[in-house]
């Protein structure tokens, strides 16, 4: 198990891009034993003597001392997600863009588009569908009530995406892959994997 300082050093290397994600995983889990806890290690016991005192530093009391955590470090999965997102963004920016019409053909061929219902008043994508009350839909944002929601067409979504890839309208994972996995994707995911596929075919 890595020591506290070794973990900090590993984190900095990941953030700075000095090592790959796979190598970081290998180093992080090296010598890890199932059930092992960091507070049972020699590293923690040595640091505990320096950090924790035998009395309260505010009132000098020695009765019922309780450790309070003022902050919590990120989990490994949080760092992994952060690095993965950064790598994905760099990859997308470094590779040639995909023609809009080719992008649509790829989507139609490989994904089923499940349109997200939208509020007819404000366009929000979170209207509540009611079972026993009419009108059937009620918007959670503007409180507007309506019977039939509106939907954005595939062409509309792609147009918005090519204008602004971070737009709220294109973040929903409303595309279901036609393969056996039936995974949900948004347009950003689809573009990334199409770019990966195009690069591998070169």
Helices and strands as residue ranges (DSSP letters): H 4-16, H 21-29, G 38-40, H 42-51, H 76-94, H 100-110, E 111-113, E 127-129, E 137-139, E 145-146, H 154-163, G 168-170, E 175-177, E 184-185, H 187-200
